[in-house]
Every structure is written in structure tokens, then in C-alpha cells.
């Protein structure tokens, strides 16, 4: 009954607008035919929807996201880059910590105007250079930019926009040390405020 009422109200409104704005006049017979046709269309759609089996959504499991320490003898470089939308000014920064969470070094730098991907890449390169200079030879890099992580893991220089930074990265990891790169969620990459 409520379906018939709703479609009748909608049809009255549509018929009124057709008459006022387009000058179309509809007879009562045509009006009633339209209402019954729309009622049948909606009923058929509802019946078809009932016949379709929709699987239950998978059960959700909540997982705490936090910083993951490296194994003993390793350090973690958490690196991040960001860009202020309004001005385009970019910055990058990072932390180098051991398995106990002790911070050995932190850095931040202004990069001028560049893309957020370039800022992320520069943060990793500068952080790795700092780790090398401090004498660390086993470094796990954690970054929250999946795009930058994929660029660094691809091992080729097809992307001309970032080729100079990628070349520096490849030169760094070619040294006599172990470097592992992984993408992490932004929440687990926190350890310092937004560098911009």
C-alpha cells in the first residue's frame, strides 16, 4: 500500500511539472496506467532483489598498528615526507632507532617546492646517508608512501622525474651493508610531528 501511495505522489508531482513547464496534459487514464506500470516495475525489482543471495561480509578483525622494532643488531629508519598543499613547499625527516626504541638520530630538512613522492624519496636517501655516516650496517627502512616504496623497490630508473634521487638510492644500497625497505601504515610510521 505504501508503495502505491509513494509512486502516486511522485507521479502527481511529475505530471504537474510536465503541465506547468512543458505544457503537456495527461488524461486520468494515462496517469493511472503510468502509476500501475511503475508499481509493477518496482515490485519486480524488489522480488528479484529477494531472489539474489548476498554473501555476508567477511568478519573484521581489529589490529593495533604501532611501530615495529627491528631485530637486535639492526636499526630502523622511519622516514616521511610531506608537502603543504597551499604553497607546494616540501619537507622530509626521519628517525633512526634500535630494537629497544632508542633514538640514535633524527633529521628534518626543507626541500623547497617539489612533489610529495620526491619528498618521501629524499627522506629515505638522506636517512640512509645519515645511517651510513653513523656506522650502521643493517638498516630497515619503513615508509608510509606506497608509491615511493614501489619506486625504490623496482630497481630501474624509468621514471625520469625521480631518476636522480633513485640513482643516489641505488648507489647507497650498493655499498657493503644490508638495507631492507618496507611500506608501513602511517600510524606505525609516527615518531615525530609532520615535518612541514
Long-range contacts (C-beta under 8 A, 24 or more apart in sequence): 3-39, 3-42, 3-43, 4-35, 4-39, 7-35, 7-38, 7-39, 7-42, 8-35, 10-38, 11-35, 11-38, 65-185, 65-187, 65-188, 66-187, 66-188, 67-101, 67-188, 67-189, 67-190, 67-191, 68-142, 68-184, 68-188, 69-97, 69-98, 69-99, 69-100, 69-101, 70-97, 70-98, 70-99, 70-138, 70-140, 71-99, 72-99, 73-138, 74-98, 74-99, 74-138, 74-139, 74-140, 74-178, 75-104, 75-131, 75-136, 75-138, 75-139, 75-140, 76-139, 76-140, 76-141, 76-142, 77-124, 77-127, 77-128, 77-131, 77-139, 77-140, 77-141, 77-142, 78-142, 78-143, 78-189, 78-191, 79-120, 79-123, 79-124, 79-127, 79-141, 79-142, 79-143, 79-189, 80-120, 80-123, 80-143, 80-144, 80-189, 80-192, 80-194, 80-195, 81-111, 81-116, 81-117, 81-118, 81-119, 81-120, 81-121, 81-122, 81-123, 81-145, 81-148, 81-195, 82-116, 82-119, 82-194, 82-195, 82-196, 83-114, 83-115, 83-116, 83-119, 83-196, 84-196, 87-113, 88-113, 88-114, 89-113, 89-196, 90-114, 90-115, 90-116, 90-118, 90-119, 90-196, 91-119, 91-195, 91-196, 92-119, 92-120, 92-122, 92-123, 92-126, 92-195, 93-123, 93-192, 93-195, 94-123, 94-124, 94-126, 94-127, 94-130, 94-192, 95-191, 95-192, 96-127, 96-130, 96-131, 96-134, 96-136, 96-139, 97-191, 103-191, 104-134, 104-136, 105-130, 105-131, 105-134, 106-192, 108-192, 108-195, 109-195, 115-161, 116-145, 117-145, 117-147, 117-148, 117-151, 117-162, 118-161, 118-162, 118-165, 120-145, 120-147, 120-148, 121-148, 121-151, 121-152, 121-162, 121-165, 121-166, 121-169, 122-165, 124-148, 124-152, 124-169, 124-181, 125-165, 125-168, 125-169, 125-172, 128-169, 128-172, 128-173, 128-179, 129-172, 132-172, 132-175, 132-177, 136-177, 137-176, 137-177, 137-178, 138-177, 138-178, 139-177, 139-178, 139-179, 139-180, 140-179, 140-180, 140-182, 141-179, 141-180, 141-181, 141-182, 142-182, 142-183, 142-184, 142-188, 142-189, 143-181, 143-182, 143-183, 143-184, 143-189, 144-183, 144-184, 144-185, 144-186, 144-188, 144-189, 145-183, 146-183, 149-181, 149-182, 149-183, 152-181, 153-181
